[in-house]
Amino acid sequence: MDMHLSKCAKKFFGTRFVKLNAEKAPFFVEKLAVRTLPCVIVFIDGVAKGRQVGFEGLGGEEFATAQLAWKLKEWEGIEEEVDPDEEF
């Protein structure tokens, strides 16, 4: 997941990507009810709009970065256009 989010961060400059270490941020883990890692949460103006838990819906651990970008776009986390078939 880290690799895919890093690729997205380099491509989508209008989106802020923040990574937290779950072991070092127990307050946020509890507050956001994170139960499974990896977990990606999309926030818009401080409100959670979407959540990617594990690799569900991405086709397993060997998914394309474009699939994750498409999910982030669906939750309005990415403003730029996303082509789900594009190679990153």
Secondary structure as the mmCIF struct_conf table of DSSP 4:
data_model
#
loop_
_struct_conf.conf_type_id
_struct_conf.id
_struct_conf.beg_label_comp_id
_struct_conf.beg_label_asym_id
_struct_conf.beg_label_seq_id
_struct_conf.end_label_comp_id
_struct_conf.end_label_asym_id
_struct_conf.end_label_seq_id
HELX_RH_AL_P HELX_RH_AL_P1 ASP A 2 LYS A 11
TURN_TY1_P TURN_TY1_P1 PHE A 13 GLY A 14
BEND BEND1 THR A 15 THR A 15
HELX_RH_3T_P HELX_RH_3T_P1 ALA A 22 LYS A 24
HELX_RH_AL_P HELX_RH_AL_P2 PRO A 26 LYS A 31
TURN_TY1_P TURN_TY1_P2 LEU A 32 ALA A 33
BEND BEND2 THR A 36 PRO A 38
STRN STRN1 CYS A 39 ILE A 44
TURN_TY1_P TURN_TY1_P3 ASP A 45 GLY A 46
STRN STRN2 VAL A 47 VAL A 53
TURN_TY1_P TURN_TY1_P4 GLY A 54 GLY A 59
BEND BEND3 GLY A 60 GLU A 62
HELX_RH_AL_P HELX_RH_AL_P3 THR A 65 GLU A 74
TURN_TY1_P TURN_TY1_P5 TRP A 75 GLU A 76
BEND BEND4 GLU A 80 GLU A 80
TURN_TY1_P TURN_TY1_P6 PRO A 84 ASP A 85
#
